[in-house]
């Protein structure tokens, strides 16, 4: 099976499961609470964004330096 088809199948499955989970009000409330609990807040969010920016910048520099 080609990787494109596998990715398409996984995305479709994720969408169907998301729709199914959001239709149940109790499950939707649990998912909403889970997202709130897992979210980064305050200083942690700033550190994660800074690390992400540095990582993306380093990757761009790497691609620029190794380009032939």
C-alpha positions in Angstrom: 0.0 0.0 0.0 1.4 3.4 -1.0 2.1 5.9 1.9 -0.3 8.4 0.3 -3.3 6.0 0.7 -2.3 5.2 4.2 -2.2 8.9 5.2 -5.6 9.4 3.5 -7.1 6.5 5.4 -5.7 7.7 8.7 -7.0 11.2 8.2 -10.4 9.9 7.2 -10.5 7.7 10.3 -9.5 10.6 12.5 -12.3 12.8 11.1 -14.9 10.1 11.5 -13.9 9.4 15.1 -13.9 13.1 15.8 -17.4 13.6 14.5 -18.6 10.5 16.4 -17.0 11.7 19.7 -18.3 15.2 19.4 -21.9 14.1 19.0 -22.1 12.7 22.5 -22.5 15.7 24.9 -20.8 13.9 27.8 -17.8 12.8 25.7 -17.6 16.2 24.2 -17.4 17.8 27.6 -14.7 15.3 28.7 -12.7 16.0 25.5 -13.0 19.8 26.1 -11.8 19.4 29.7 -8.9 17.3 28.5 -7.8 20.0 26.0 -8.0 22.6 28.7 -5.9 20.5 31.1 -3.3 19.7 28.4 -2.8 23.3 27.2 0.4 25.1 28.0 -0.1 28.2 30.1 1.9 31.3 30.9 5.7 31.0 31.0 5.6 27.4 29.8 3.8 28.5 26.6 6.4 31.2 25.9 9.3 28.7 26.4 7.7 26.2 24.1 7.1 28.9 21.4 10.7 30.1 21.8 12.1 26.6 21.5 9.9 26.0 18.4 11.1 29.3 16.8 14.8 28.4 17.5 14.2 24.9 16.1 12.6 26.2 12.9 15.3 28.8 12.6 18.1 26.2 13.0 16.4 24.0 10.4 16.3 26.8 7.9 19.9 27.6 8.5 20.8 24.0 8.1 19.0 23.8 4.8 20.6 27.0 3.6 24.1 25.9 4.6 23.8 22.4 3.1 22.2 23.5 -0.1 24.3 22.8 -3.2 
